[in-house]
Amino acid sequence: MAQGTKVNGQGVPCGTDGGAAERQRKQSNQHGRLRTFQQNIFALLADPSYEALFDVVIVSENRELRAHQCVLAACSEYFKRLFCGPETAKRIEFQQRWPVVHQLVRCMYGADIEGGTDPEIILEVLAEARNLEINCLSMDDCLSLIVDQLSVQNCARILTHDEVAHHKELSRQVCGYIVKRFADVVRAPSSRQQLLQMPRNQIVYMVRELCRRCDNNRDTDLIVRFVVDWSSFDTACDLLRDCKLWDWAVEPGALSIFRDEDTPLGAVPSSDIDIYQGHILTRKQLPSRLFQASRQTDNLLSAAQWRISNLKAALRESLPAKFVCGTYFDWSVRLDVGAENKLRIVYESAIDRTPGQPACIKRFPAALFAWQAIFRGEDVFRERPVFICFPEHIGLHWSTTLHISTADVSEADELTLMVQMTEIPLVSLILYYFSSDLNQTLAQEDILNRLPHIEYRCLSSYTLFHQNAPALSTA
């Protein structure tokens, strides 16, 4: 029978449980030693009895902080170059504010940023740490300190701080805070002015989240008017034209997922929820580590490919159809034959993915479709994205013609279709905004002359349908 071993006079049983306990004990000891070491290093800075060891002075706003070249050099490539060269500096002056420099030096001696430190000070500390190539401070150490102090008064200043552009998760969380309190934030003059300085990538993220939540005319009016002001356009009609050119893709280059008509809604993940940071990517884009699970990867990639075998028979017997899965909608498409016997992709409808949740964007689903067609092993179709929009509950059909004639198709031919579909919630919201008060829209926006063809047709079809709906129901 195996006997337990003794460690420091204590019995430790053999086996899995004993091994785990031993590893946990060693890990705990390592953490304890590391904490003691950090405390000893910080004592060099804080304990007056070590004063004789200081060999460099840091100056900011006429205040001095003495430090040690070896500690600074160990934490920063900048200080390493400064102190390990032929000439060493004994006095270093910083242009940053004193609280920034003080917190930064404390961090290099193993201390945490003090709780309650102003979020803008923390961002300046992070910016200076990046400039000085300091390796002991990251956003992970600061995220909760900043987010926990967000308020209606400071959230816009924090979001538009230059340093936030380097920290995606912080930007996401601050945007999320603002989205939940958007009306209060934009009604505060100083906060509104700060938000009007947001870069486009932040406005896109924020609008995407606002559109997901917006379910009434008042909020629609608030959002659309704010984005018009941000864009510096004169009208929402101008904004609608321009915003279709913005990058709305959560992950550029991501392939959308197809599902069959008989697959239940929700059984396939939406286009922003999949295997790698929210997307099905092409083989070229997928990290090599994902190919270790080759079967799973191949299955996921096949979900992004619409393969139509025996193409001629498929067109003759039953027109192939699929759904393109989106974030807000699943888009019904089918393959059939159009003018000059050319194959075409027909867009039939947009199916709400969350039918129980009201949202204004559901009145006018809108998206861009960038198709790629592989026929006989060759890439035969890859053109600029096509804009598609539907009015709610109204059957408008749009189509994209492929450069393949039925005369060129044999029984054995196969066609593979792939698409990058990107929904544009701001277009949907602007069309809702127009439709909620059409008289005002006609008076202020001149949509008869300025609205693009597809959007105008959707808006007019929706209006005519609802104007005639009472008469139809009476009849």
C-alpha distance (Angstrom), angle and dihedral (degrees) to the residues before:
residue distance angle dihedral
M1 . . .
A2 3.77 . .
Q3 3.77 114.7 .
G4 3.79 126.5 -139.8
T5 3.78 117.0 -110.8
K6 3.78 126.6 -130.4
V7 3.78 125.1 -122.7
N8 3.80 117.1 -173.7
G9 3.79 88.2 -15.2
Q10 3.82 93.7 -54.6
G11 3.76 123.5 117.0
V12 3.81 115.0 -117.4
P13 3.81 116.1 -170.1
C14 3.78 120.6 -129.4
G15 3.77 122.0 -116.8
T16 3.77 137.4 51.9
D17 3.81 97.3 -44.5
G18 3.78 92.4 48.2
G19 3.81 92.2 49.0
A20 3.79 91.4 50.2
A21 3.80 91.4 49.3
E22 3.79 90.9 50.0
R23 3.80 92.5 49.8
Q24 3.80 90.0 48.4
R25 3.81 90.8 50.1
K26 3.81 92.0 50.3
Q27 3.79 91.6 46.8
S28 3.79 90.6 50.2
N29 3.80 90.4 50.5
Q30 3.81 90.8 49.8
H31 3.80 91.3 51.6
G32 3.78 90.2 47.9
R33 3.80 92.6 51.2
L34 3.81 91.1 46.6
R35 3.79 91.2 51.2
T36 3.80 91.3 48.7
F37 3.80 90.0 49.3
Q38 3.82 90.9 51.1
Q39 3.78 90.7 49.9
N40 3.80 90.8 50.3
I41 3.81 91.8 50.1
F42 3.80 91.9 48.7
A43 3.81 89.2 49.8
L44 3.82 88.0 63.1
L45 3.80 87.0 64.4
A46 3.80 100.8 36.4
D47 3.82 105.7 33.1
P48 3.85 113.1 82.5
S49 3.81 90.8 -151.6
Y50 3.84 88.7 75.3
E51 3.80 93.0 53.4
A52 3.79 93.7 114.1
L53 3.82 90.6 64.2
F54 3.83 96.2 62.5
D55 3.80 111.7 112.0
V56 3.82 105.8 167.1
V57 3.81 135.5 47.4
I58 3.81 123.0 -145.5
V59 3.81 115.9 -158.3
S60 3.81 129.8 -162.8
E61 3.82 128.7 161.8
N62 3.83 89.5 -8.7
R63 3.80 91.5 -57.0
E64 3.80 122.8 117.9
L65 3.77 132.6 -142.9
R66 3.80 119.8 -175.2
A67 3.79 119.3 -145.1
H68 3.81 145.2 158.9
Q69 3.78 124.2 -92.8
C70 3.80 93.3 -144.9
V71 3.83 93.8 54.9
L72 3.80 93.5 46.5
A73 3.81 92.1 46.1
A74 3.81 91.7 50.1
C75 3.82 90.9 55.3
S76 3.80 101.5 38.7
E77 3.79 135.2 46.1
Y78 3.80 88.2 -154.6
F79 3.81 93.0 56.8
K80 3.79 90.8 41.6
R81 3.80 89.9 58.9
L82 3.79 90.4 43.5
F83 3.79 97.7 50.1
C84 3.80 102.2 31.4
G85 3.80 97.1 54.2
P86 3.80 129.2 91.2
E87 3.81 91.1 -84.2
T88 3.79 124.1 41.5
A89 3.79 125.7 -158.1
K90 3.79 119.2 -128.8
R91 3.79 96.7 -172.7
I92 3.82 125.8 38.1
E93 3.79 123.1 -171.9
F94 3.81 121.3 -156.0
Q95 3.79 126.5 -159.9
Q96 3.80 91.5 -152.7
R97 3.78 123.4 99.4
W98 3.79 117.9 -84.8
P99 3.85 96.1 -112.9
V100 3.82 89.1 54.6
V101 3.80 94.5 51.1
H102 3.79 93.0 42.1
Q103 3.82 93.9 52.0
L104 3.81 91.3 44.5
V105 3.80 93.9 54.0
R106 3.81 91.4 45.8
C107 3.80 89.1 55.0
M108 3.81 91.1 52.4
Y109 3.80 87.4 56.4
G110 3.81 91.8 54.3
A111 3.80 101.2 -94.7
D112 3.79 124.6 130.5
I113 3.78 122.3 -121.3
E114 3.78 105.1 -88.5
G115 3.79 116.3 -100.4
G116 3.78 113.4 -106.9
T117 3.80 93.5 30.5
D118 3.80 109.3 150.5
P119 3.85 109.4 -95.2
E120 3.81 91.7 -129.0
I121 3.81 89.4 54.7
I122 3.81 89.0 51.3
L123 3.81 90.5 51.7
E124 3.80 90.5 50.7
V125 3.81 89.3 49.7
L126 3.81 89.8 52.9
A127 3.80 91.5 47.3
E128 3.80 92.2 51.4
A129 3.81 91.2 45.1
R130 3.80 88.5 56.1
N131 3.80 92.0 47.5
L132 3.81 91.7 50.4
E133 3.84 93.0 43.0
I134 3.78 91.6 -122.4
N135 3.80 111.5 179.1
C136 3.81 102.0 -164.7
L137 3.81 100.5 67.8
S138 3.80 129.9 63.9
M139 3.79 140.2 160.3
D140 3.81 88.8 -98.0
D141 3.81 87.4 68.7
C142 3.80 92.7 50.8
L143 3.80 109.5 31.3
S144 3.79 98.2 93.7
L145 3.83 91.9 41.6
I146 3.81 89.0 59.4
V147 3.82 100.2 37.6
D148 3.81 93.5 47.9
Q149 3.81 89.8 58.1
L150 3.80 98.0 49.0
S151 3.79 115.8 129.2
V152 3.80 138.4 168.3
Q153 3.80 87.0 -102.0
N154 3.82 99.2 52.0
C155 3.83 106.8 25.1
A156 3.82 95.2 87.8
R157 3.82 92.6 48.6
I158 3.77 90.6 50.1
L159 3.81 94.4 47.2
T160 3.81 92.4 51.6
H161 3.82 94.7 45.1
D162 3.82 109.5 121.3
E163 3.80 92.6 -124.8
V164 3.82 94.0 59.5
A165 3.81 90.0 70.8
H166 3.84 87.4 70.6
H167 3.82 94.4 54.3
K168 3.81 114.7 61.5
E169 3.80 97.0 -178.0
L170 3.80 92.7 51.3
S171 3.80 90.6 49.0
R172 3.80 89.8 50.0
Q173 3.79 94.0 50.5
V174 3.81 95.0 45.5
C175 3.82 89.8 48.1
G176 3.79 88.7 50.3
Y177 3.79 90.5 52.6
I178 3.81 91.4 50.9
V179 3.81 93.0 46.4
K180 3.81 90.8 57.5
R181 3.82 91.1 50.9
F182 3.78 99.8 28.9
A183 3.80 97.6 133.3
D184 3.81 92.6 52.2
V185 3.81 93.3 45.2
V186 3.82 98.1 49.3
R187 3.79 92.5 44.7
A188 3.81 90.4 59.4
P189 3.85 103.4 85.9
S190 3.81 96.9 -143.6
S191 3.82 93.6 45.9
R192 3.80 92.2 46.6
Q193 3.80 90.2 51.5
Q194 3.80 90.3 51.5
L195 3.82 92.8 49.4
L196 3.79 90.8 51.5
Q197 3.83 86.0 66.3
M198 3.82 94.1 59.0
P199 3.82 117.2 127.2
R200 3.80 116.6 -116.3
N201 3.80 96.2 -103.7
Q202 3.81 89.9 59.1
I203 3.80 94.2 46.1
V204 3.82 89.8 50.3
Y205 3.80 92.2 52.1
M206 3.80 92.5 45.1
V207 3.81 94.6 46.9
R208 3.80 90.6 48.5
E209 3.80 90.0 55.8
L210 3.81 94.0 41.5
C211 3.81 91.3 51.9
R212 3.79 90.6 51.6
R213 3.82 89.3 58.8
C214 3.81 103.1 33.0
D215 3.82 111.1 108.6
N216 3.83 107.1 153.2
N217 3.80 141.8 55.8
R218 3.79 95.1 -111.9
D219 3.80 94.6 57.1
T220 3.81 91.0 42.2
D221 3.79 90.6 54.7
L222 3.81 91.1 47.6
I223 3.83 94.2 50.2
V224 3.81 97.3 43.5
R225 3.80 93.9 46.7
F226 3.79 91.1 48.3
V227 3.83 93.9 50.6
V228 3.82 90.7 46.4
D229 3.82 88.2 54.5
W230 3.81 90.7 46.6
S231 3.81 91.8 50.7
S232 3.84 93.0 48.7
F233 3.81 89.7 -133.9
D234 3.78 119.8 141.3
T235 3.79 96.2 -131.3
A236 3.79 142.7 21.4
C237 3.81 87.4 -117.4
D238 3.81 89.9 63.8
L239 3.80 90.0 47.0
L240 3.81 91.2 51.2
R241 3.80 91.6 55.2
D242 3.79 93.4 47.2
C243 3.80 100.6 42.8
K244 3.82 91.6 63.1
L245 3.81 85.8 70.1
W246 3.80 93.9 54.9
D247 3.79 120.7 102.4
W248 3.81 102.8 -103.2
A249 3.82 94.6 162.3
V250 3.78 113.1 116.6
E251 3.81 87.6 -148.9
P252 3.82 115.7 14.9
G253 3.79 112.1 -128.4
A254 3.80 95.0 22.8
L255 3.79 116.7 147.0
S256 3.79 116.6 -132.3
I257 3.80 122.2 -123.9
F258 3.80 124.1 -114.8
R259 3.79 125.4 -147.8
D260 3.78 130.8 -171.6
E261 3.79 121.9 -110.0
D262 3.81 91.1 -112.8
T263 3.82 93.5 51.2
P264 3.83 108.8 103.4
L265 3.80 117.0 -110.1
G266 3.79 108.2 -96.7
A267 3.81 94.8 22.1
V268 3.81 88.4 103.5
P269 3.83 117.6 54.3
S270 3.78 118.4 -110.9
S271 3.79 120.3 -103.3
D272 3.80 92.3 -94.5
I273 3.84 96.4 51.2
D274 3.78 117.0 67.0
I275 3.76 145.9 100.2
Y276 3.78 106.5 -49.5
Q277 3.79 121.2 37.1
G278 3.78 89.9 -39.1
H279 3.80 103.0 -46.9
I280 3.77 149.4 85.0
L281 3.78 102.5 -123.6
T282 3.79 132.3 -168.7
R283 3.79 118.6 -97.1
K284 3.78 89.5 -103.1
Q285 3.81 90.8 55.5
L286 3.80 98.4 44.1
P287 3.83 114.9 98.4
S288 3.79 111.8 -112.4
R289 3.81 91.7 -120.1
L290 3.80 89.8 67.9
F291 3.79 91.2 61.7
Q292 3.80 90.0 68.4
A293 3.81 84.7 80.5
S294 3.79 91.7 51.1
R295 3.80 97.9 164.1
Q296 3.81 93.1 53.5
T297 3.79 91.7 44.9
D298 3.81 93.1 49.4
N299 3.81 90.7 50.0
L300 3.78 91.5 51.0
L301 3.78 93.2 46.9
S302 3.80 90.6 49.5
A303 3.82 88.2 55.2
A304 3.80 86.8 61.8
Q305 3.83 91.9 53.5
W306 3.79 125.0 74.4
R307 3.82 103.3 -154.2
I308 3.81 116.4 -168.6
S309 3.81 109.4 -169.9
N310 3.82 121.9 -165.6
L311 3.77 87.7 20.1
K312 3.80 97.9 -172.2
A313 3.79 93.6 52.4
A314 3.80 91.7 44.8
L315 3.80 91.5 55.4
R316 3.80 91.4 46.4
E317 3.80 99.3 46.3
S318 3.83 106.0 34.2
L319 3.77 128.6 -12.0
P320 3.84 110.0 -110.0
A321 3.81 113.4 -115.9
K322 3.81 137.4 -178.3
F323 3.79 142.4 166.4
V324 3.81 120.3 -119.0
C325 3.80 106.2 -143.7
G326 3.79 117.0 -131.9
T327 3.77 137.9 171.9
Y328 3.80 96.7 -102.5
F329 3.82 102.2 14.4
D330 3.79 143.3 21.6
W331 3.81 108.7 -132.3
S332 3.81 118.3 -141.1
V333 3.82 113.1 -141.0
R334 3.80 133.6 168.8
L335 3.78 137.0 -174.2
D336 3.79 119.1 -125.0
V337 3.81 142.3 140.5
G338 3.80 122.2 -82.8
A339 3.79 137.9 171.2
E340 3.80 118.0 -15.8
N341 3.83 88.0 13.1
K342 3.82 90.6 -76.6
L343 3.79 120.3 152.3
R344 3.77 113.3 -111.6
I345 3.79 138.9 -175.5
V346 3.81 110.9 -128.8
Y347 3.81 120.5 -156.2
E348 3.80 107.7 -147.0
S349 3.80 108.8 172.4
A350 3.80 147.6 -32.5
I351 3.81 115.8 -115.2
D352 3.81 117.9 -151.1
R353 3.83 110.4 -117.5
T354 3.82 93.0 -158.5
P355 3.82 105.1 36.7
G356 3.80 93.9 170.1
Q357 3.79 94.9 56.9
P358 3.83 117.9 78.8
A359 3.80 116.7 -137.3
C360 3.80 130.8 161.8
I361 3.81 93.3 -134.4
K362 3.81 89.5 67.1
R363 3.81 90.6 75.8
F364 3.83 92.4 69.5
P365 3.84 114.0 20.6
A366 3.82 109.2 -160.4
A367 3.80 132.8 -176.0
L368 3.79 146.4 151.8
F369 3.82 119.4 -120.9
A370 3.81 120.2 -159.0
W371 3.81 106.3 -173.3
Q372 3.78 130.5 -163.4
A373 3.81 120.8 -167.8
I374 3.82 125.0 -163.9
F375 3.82 114.2 -163.3
R376 3.81 123.1 173.3
G377 3.80 89.3 -10.3
E378 3.80 94.1 -55.6
D379 3.78 131.1 109.7
V380 3.82 99.0 -119.6
F381 3.79 101.3 165.4
R382 3.78 130.8 37.1
E383 3.80 114.5 137.5
R384 3.79 137.2 153.1
P385 3.83 115.6 -65.1
V386 3.81 118.3 -79.3
F387 3.81 118.7 -134.9
I388 3.81 115.3 -133.7
C389 3.80 129.3 -177.8
F390 3.81 134.8 171.7
P391 3.81 131.9 -163.4
E392 3.80 111.8 -130.7
H393 3.85 114.7 -90.2
I394 3.82 92.8 -3.2
G395 3.80 123.0 113.9
L396 3.78 109.3 -130.2
H397 3.80 116.1 156.3
W398 3.78 123.5 -153.5
S399 3.79 126.1 -179.1
T400 3.80 144.1 -164.5
T401 3.83 116.4 -147.6
L402 3.82 118.0 -139.7
H403 3.80 123.1 -148.6
I404 3.81 92.1 -114.6
S405 3.80 122.8 106.5
T406 3.80 121.1 -154.1
A407 3.81 87.3 -129.3
D408 3.81 88.2 66.8
V409 3.81 94.8 50.5
S410 3.81 120.1 98.1
E411 3.81 129.0 -167.9
A412 3.81 93.6 -101.0
D413 3.81 97.2 48.1
E414 3.79 121.4 117.4
L415 3.80 128.1 -159.0
T416 3.80 124.0 -156.7
L417 3.80 119.9 -164.5
M418 3.80 127.3 -168.3
V419 3.77 128.3 176.8
Q420 3.76 141.3 -169.8
M421 3.79 102.5 -148.9
T422 3.80 118.1 -172.3
E423 3.79 121.1 -174.9
I424 3.81 117.0 -144.0
P425 3.80 108.0 -153.0
L426 3.81 94.1 178.4
V427 3.82 91.3 63.3
S428 3.81 88.3 50.8
L429 3.79 91.5 50.0
I430 3.82 94.4 47.4
L431 3.81 91.1 51.1
Y432 3.80 89.2 49.7
Y433 3.81 87.9 49.7
F434 3.82 89.9 53.0
S435 3.81 93.8 46.0
S436 3.81 95.1 48.6
D437 3.83 90.7 67.7
L438 3.78 108.9 14.1
N439 3.81 94.6 171.1
Q440 3.79 90.7 58.5
T441 3.80 90.4 44.0
L442 3.80 92.2 53.4
A443 3.80 91.1 47.7
Q444 3.81 98.1 45.8
E445 3.80 107.8 25.6
D446 3.84 105.1 39.0
I447 3.80 89.2 -142.3
L448 3.81 92.1 171.9
N449 3.79 89.5 71.7
R450 3.80 104.1 22.1
L451 3.78 108.4 38.7
P452 3.85 115.2 93.8
H453 3.82 116.7 -111.0
I454 3.81 99.8 -104.4
E455 3.80 94.6 45.0
Y456 3.81 91.8 45.8
R457 3.79 92.0 49.9
C458 3.81 91.5 49.0
L459 3.79 92.6 48.9
S460 3.81 95.0 45.6
S461 3.83 92.5 45.4
Y462 3.78 91.3 50.9
T463 3.81 91.9 48.0
L464 3.81 94.4 47.7
F465 3.79 91.6 46.8
H466 3.80 93.0 53.6
Q467 3.79 94.1 42.2
N468 3.81 89.5 55.6
A469 3.80 96.6 37.9
P470 3.86 96.2 89.5
A471 3.83 91.7 49.9
L472 3.79 91.6 47.6
S473 3.79 92.7 49.6
T474 3.84 91.1 48.2
A475 3.79 91.9 50.4
